[in-house]
Amino acid sequence: MTTPTIAQKSPYAVEVEEGKSYWWCACGRSQNQPFCDGSHQGTDISPVEYKADKTGTVHFCGCKHSGKGALCDGSHKKL
């Protein structure tokens, strides 16, 4: 299994729109963090869809080690 690259040791605060899908980079290689740009090609890591249930700010995981998928759970504090 490919180990994800830590993009940053803090979350990305992003304004999202209700009903819209966002593709979170799970591999850490994207140049468009926190979103996928296809850089995961050749790894066994795939982007994760996040569909906003309401409009507002969400905190996408930057360390790629969150137990909550695309959203930050504070795991970066343990790295």
C-alpha positions in Angstrom: 0.0 0.0 0.0 1.2 3.5 -0.9 1.7 5.8 2.1 0.2 9.3 1.6 2.4 12.3 1.5 1.8 14.9 4.2 0.8 18.0 2.3 0.7 20.1 5.5 0.3 19.6 9.2 -2.9 21.6 9.5 -6.3 21.6 7.9 -7.4 23.5 4.9 -10.4 25.8 5.6 -12.6 25.9 2.5 -15.9 27.5 1.8 -18.2 24.9 0.3 -21.7 25.1 -1.3 -24.6 22.8 -0.3 -25.1 19.9 -2.7 -21.8 20.4 -4.5 -19.2 17.5 -4.6 -15.5 18.1 -3.9 -12.8 15.6 -4.6 -10.3 15.6 -1.7 -6.7 14.6 -2.5 -6.0 11.5 -0.3 -2.4 10.9 -1.6 -1.0 14.3 -0.8 0.7 14.7 -4.2 -1.8 17.2 -5.7 -0.5 20.7 -6.6 -4.1 21.9 -6.0 -4.5 21.0 -2.3 -6.7 20.0 -0.7 -8.3 18.8 -4.0 -7.3 16.1 -6.5 -5.4 17.0 -9.7 -4.8 13.4 -10.8 -1.4 13.1 -9.2 -2.4 9.8 -7.5 -2.0 8.0 -10.8 0.3 5.0 -10.3 -0.5 4.7 -6.6 -3.2 2.6 -4.9 -4.7 5.8 -3.4 -7.9 7.3 -4.8 -9.4 10.7 -4.2 -12.4 10.9 -1.8 -15.7 12.6 -2.7 -17.0 15.0 -0.2 -20.6 16.2 -0.8 -21.5 19.3 1.1 -24.7 19.0 3.1 -24.8 22.7 3.8 -23.0 25.9 2.6 -20.2 27.1 4.9 -16.6 26.5 6.0 -15.3 22.9 6.3 -11.8 21.9 7.3 -10.3 19.4 4.9 -7.5 17.2 6.2 -4.0 18.4 5.1 -1.9 15.6 6.7 -3.8 12.8 4.9 -4.1 10.7 8.1 -7.6 11.7 9.3 -9.8 8.9 10.5 -12.8 11.0 9.2 -11.8 10.7 5.5 -11.7 14.1 3.8 -12.3 16.1 7.0 -9.8 17.0 9.7 -10.0 15.0 13.0 -6.8 16.5 14.6 -4.5 13.6 13.5 -1.9 16.2 12.4 -1.2 17.0 16.0 0.2 13.5 16.5 2.6 13.5 13.6 
